[in-house]
Amino acid sequence: MKAQFDGTQILAPPEAKVFYDQNGYGRVEKTGNIRLAVVEALYLIARGKIQIDGWSFDSLLVESAASPGFLRKFIVYRDIRERGFVITTGPQDFRVFPRGQRPGHGQSKYLLRVLSERDMVDLSVVLSEAQTAANMRKQFLLAVVDDEHELTYYEIRITRPSAKDAVLSSNLEDLPHISATLAGTPAYVVEDGSGITELLKNNWYGTMLDANRLFLAPVEVCWLLESGKLRLTPEMTAEEYEVLAAAYDPEFSDKMTVYRYFRSVGWSPRTGYKYGHHFRVYTEDGKHSEMLVHACTHNTSMPMSVISRSVRLAHSVKKKMLFACMENDEVVFIEFARMKL
């Protein structure tokens, strides 16, 4: 079947409508012709379904690959087609239909964005595109192409844990008023015979320095000061303490926003340093932590390779990987999860 290339898209004769009807290739023009995107045409040429006057597969590929990102989009397109899905161009890079469905006969399930392993990922853009997909009742995917043209797919979920999900016993009302001594930015509580250190440990606060002294991390100190449960020596308000802690830790304010959120819904965040992130979060007593969380400003950009390492590590220790994005003191959690189509 012969087709023509106009420099951006391929126009195939009306006989090509069979490709649209059966497998969702192209768009039907009012003239009856089928307009194909270049990725679609290349795939059909490779399968011996069409020919384009004056163009071979190689010459069209080389011409099109001069456009940034084209080659990786073709690699993703081909991979998804060969997995048995119908894929079309869409509001991000592609729309993907469930197996057995196609345009005019079903709804697309995924909106998909294609990235390189070397791309910088702007979390505000990811959040916006994921919210757009959710508003359209679709799932948002990233398809990442590495330098050897291997593919990794990530499902992006926007989540906001709520208090009704919390099943921890930790409760501020269980705690008496506590006295602590500042030592740098942490503070420590001395066991006074009342069992205060054990009570704090049971409520997921602090780490024992020795048999009698429990050290509170800076976020714990700030939270307990804000809650009116802690009195420091030297005396200090929560606002004054936060200024002190932020002077030593430039990320303290963002970390504190996330810490407040988790404590407010009844979950227990603890340091995630050994995993390379701000927090590991416990949602059930006696269970291992279920998620790793990294606090970020809303417009944070990071290399895709950093996200990939984070997700792989989180999955290897059976945890979810969440990036907590803050905007006007509101927290939105973006979960990156590897998936198989």
C-alpha positions in Angstrom: 0.0 0.0 0.0 1.5 3.4 -1.1 1.5 6.5 1.1 2.8 10.0 0.9 5.0 11.9 3.4 4.3 15.7 3.7 7.3 16.4 6.1 5.4 15.9 9.3 2.8 13.2 8.8 2.0 10.4 6.4 -1.1 10.4 4.3 -2.3 6.9 3.3 -5.2 6.2 0.8 -8.7 5.2 1.9 -7.8 1.5 1.7 -5.6 2.0 4.7 -8.8 2.5 6.8 -8.5 -1.2 7.6 -5.5 -0.3 9.8 -7.6 2.2 11.7 -10.6 -0.1 12.0 -8.7 -3.2 13.1 -5.8 -1.8 15.2 -6.4 1.9 15.7 -3.6 3.3 13.5 -3.9 6.9 12.4 -6.8 9.3 12.0 -9.5 9.2 9.4 -9.7 12.4 7.3 -12.9 13.8 5.8 -11.5 12.7 2.4 -11.4 9.1 3.6 -7.6 9.1 3.6 -5.7 8.0 6.8 -3.3 10.4 8.4 -0.5 8.5 10.2 2.0 9.9 12.7 5.6 9.1 11.7 6.0 6.6 14.6 2.9 4.7 13.3 4.2 4.8 9.7 7.6 3.5 10.7 6.1 0.6 12.6 3.9 -0.3 9.6 6.8 0.0 7.2 8.9 -2.3 9.4 6.0 -4.9 9.4 5.7 -4.6 5.6 2.2 -3.2 5.7 2.8 0.1 3.8 5.4 1.8 1.5 6.0 5.5 1.3 7.0 7.1 -2.0 10.7 8.1 -1.9 11.3 6.9 1.6 12.7 3.7 3.1 12.4 2.7 6.7 16.1 3.8 7.2 15.8 7.2 5.5 12.5 8.1 7.3 14.0 7.0 10.6 17.2 9.1 10.1 15.2 12.1 9.0 12.8 11.9 11.9 15.5 11.1 14.5 16.9 14.6 14.0 13.9 15.8 16.1 14.8 15.6 19.8 13.2 12.7 21.6 11.8 11.1 18.4 13.9 7.9 18.5 12.9 7.1 22.1 9.3 7.7 21.3 9.4 5.3 18.5 11.1 2.7 20.7 8.3 3.0 23.2 5.6 3.0 20.5 7.0 -0.2 19.1 7.4 -1.9 22.5 3.8 -1.2 23.4 2.4 -2.3 20.0 4.4 -5.5 20.3 2.9 -6.2 23.7 -0.5 -6.2 22.1 -1.8 -2.8 23.1 -3.3 -0.1 20.8 -1.3 3.1 21.3 -2.0 6.5 19.7 -0.6 10.0 20.1 -2.2 11.8 23.0 -2.2 14.8 25.3 1.1 13.8 26.8 3.1 11.7 24.3 0.7 8.7 23.9 -2.6 7.2 24.9 -2.6 3.5 25.5 -5.8 1.3 25.3 -6.4 -1.9 27.2 -5.9 -5.1 25.1 -8.8 -5.7 22.8 -9.9 -2.0 22.7 -9.1 0.8 20.3 -10.3 4.3 19.3 -14.1 4.2 18.7 -14.3 0.8 20.6 -13.3 1.5 24.1 -11.5 4.1 26.3 -7.8 4.6 26.7 -6.5 3.5 30.1 -3.1 5.2 30.3 -1.7 8.6 29.4 2.1 8.1 28.8 5.0 10.4 28.8 8.4 9.3 27.4 11.7 10.3 29.0 15.4 9.6 28.7 17.4 8.2 31.6 19.3 11.5 31.5 16.3 13.8 31.6 15.7 16.1 34.5 12.3 15.5 36.0 10.3 18.6 37.2 8.0 17.3 40.0 5.6 20.1 39.4 5.1 19.0 35.8 4.7 15.4 36.9 2.2 16.4 39.4 0.2 18.5 36.9 0.2 15.7 34.3 -0.8 13.1 36.8 -3.6 15.2 38.0 -4.8 15.8 34.4 -4.8 12.0 33.9 -6.7 11.5 37.1 -9.3 14.1 36.1 -9.7 12.1 32.8 -10.0 8.9 34.9 -6.8 7.5 33.4 -3.5 6.3 34.9 -0.4 8.4 34.2 2.7 6.5 33.2 6.3 7.4 32.5 8.2 5.3 30.0 12.0 5.8 30.5 14.4 4.8 27.8 18.0 4.2 28.8 21.1 4.7 26.6 20.9 1.0 25.5 17.2 1.5 24.5 15.9 -0.6 27.4 12.6 0.4 28.8 11.3 0.9 32.3 7.7 1.9 33.0 6.6 3.8 36.1 3.0 4.3 37.3 2.6 7.7 38.9 0.1 8.0 41.6 -1.0 11.1 43.5 -1.9 10.1 47.1 -2.8 11.9 50.3 -2.9 9.6 53.4 -5.8 10.3 55.6 -6.5 9.8 59.3 -9.1 7.1 58.7 -6.2 4.9 57.3 -4.2 5.2 60.5 -4.1 2.3 62.9 -1.1 3.2 65.1 -1.6 3.5 68.8 0.5 6.6 68.9 -1.5 9.5 70.4 -0.5 12.8 71.8 -3.1 12.5 74.5 -1.2 9.5 75.9 1.8 11.6 76.7 2.3 13.7 79.9 4.2 16.9 79.9 7.8 16.2 79.2 11.0 18.0 80.2 14.0 17.8 78.0 17.5 19.4 77.8 18.8 20.8 74.6 22.1 19.3 73.4 22.9 21.0 70.1 19.7 20.7 68.0 18.5 17.4 69.5 17.2 17.2 73.0 17.3 14.5 75.6 14.8 13.3 78.2 16.1 11.7 81.4 14.2 8.8 83.0 12.8 10.0 86.3 11.3 6.8 87.5 7.9 7.4 85.9 8.6 5.3 82.8 8.7 8.4 80.5 11.4 7.1 78.2 9.6 3.8 77.7 6.3 5.7 77.1 8.0 7.9 74.4 9.6 4.8 72.7 6.2 3.1 72.7 4.8 6.2 71.0 7.5 6.1 68.4 9.6 9.0 69.7 13.3 9.1 70.3 16.3 6.8 70.6 17.9 5.6 73.8 21.5 7.0 74.4 21.9 4.8 77.5 19.7 3.2 80.1 18.4 6.6 81.4 18.6 9.1 78.5 16.4 9.2 75.4 17.4 11.6 72.6 14.7 13.2 70.5 15.4 14.1 66.9 15.0 17.8 65.9 11.6 17.1 64.1 10.4 15.3 67.2 11.5 18.2 69.4 9.7 20.7 67.2 6.5 18.6 67.0 6.3 18.1 70.7 7.0 21.8 71.4 4.2 22.8 68.9 1.9 20.3 70.6 2.5 21.8 74.0 3.9 18.5 75.4 7.5 19.5 75.7 9.4 22.0 77.8 13.0 22.7 76.9 16.0 23.7 79.0 17.0 26.4 78.0 13.4 27.5 77.6 12.4 28.0 73.9 9.2 28.3 71.9 8.5 26.1 68.9 9.0 29.0 66.6 12.4 29.8 68.1 13.4 26.2 68.0 12.5 25.9 64.3 14.7 28.9 63.5 17.5 27.2 65.4 17.1 23.8 63.7 16.8 25.4 60.2 20.1 27.1 60.8 21.8 23.7 61.0 19.6 22.0 58.4 18.5 23.9 55.3 15.9 21.2 54.6 14.4 21.3 58.1 11.3 23.4 57.2 10.3 21.1 54.4 11.0 18.0 56.5 9.0 19.5 59.4 6.0 20.1 57.1 5.9 16.5 56.1 6.5 15.2 59.6 3.6 17.3 60.9 1.4 15.8 58.2 2.2 12.2 59.0 1.8 12.7 62.8 -1.5 14.5 62.2 -3.0 11.4 60.5 -1.6 9.1 63.2 1.4 7.6 61.3 4.9 7.6 62.6 7.8 9.0 60.5 11.3 8.1 61.5 14.6 9.0 59.8 15.1 7.4 56.4 18.8 8.3 56.2 20.0 4.8 55.8 17.9 4.6 52.7 19.0 8.0 51.4 15.7 9.7 52.1 14.2 11.9 54.8 11.7 9.5 56.4 10.6 5.9 56.6 7.0 5.8 57.7 5.2 3.2 59.9 1.5 2.8 59.6 0.9 -0.2 61.8 2.3 -1.3 65.2 4.7 -4.2 65.1 5.1 -3.9 61.3 8.0 -2.8 59.1 7.9 0.7 57.6 5.8 0.8 54.5 7.1 3.8 52.6 10.2 6.0 52.1 9.4 9.7 51.8 11.5 12.5 50.5 10.4 16.1 51.2 10.7 18.5 48.2 9.6 21.9 47.2 6.9 22.0 44.6 9.2 22.9 41.7 12.0 20.6 42.5 13.8 19.0 39.5 16.0 15.9 39.8 17.6 13.5 37.4 15.6 10.5 36.3 18.5 8.4 37.3 18.1 9.5 40.9 14.4 8.7 40.9 15.2 5.3 39.4 17.7 4.4 42.2 15.2 5.6 44.8 12.4 3.4 43.4 14.6 0.4 43.0 15.9 0.6 46.5 12.4 1.2 48.0 11.0 -1.8 46.1 14.0 -4.0 47.2 13.1 -3.4 50.8 9.3 -3.8 50.2 8.4 -0.1 50.5 6.7 2.5 48.5 8.6 5.5 47.2 6.9 8.8 47.7 8.1 12.3 47.0 6.3 14.9 49.2 5.8 18.1 47.3 5.0 21.2 49.3 3.2 24.2 48.0 1.9 26.9 50.4 2.4 24.5 53.3 0.1 21.9 51.6 1.6 18.4 51.0 0.9 16.3 48.0 2.6 12.9 47.7 3.8 11.6 44.3 4.4 7.8 44.3 6.7 6.4 41.6 6.1 2.6 41.2 7.7 0.4 38.6 5.2 -1.6 36.7 5.0 -4.2 33.9 2.4 -3.6 31.2 
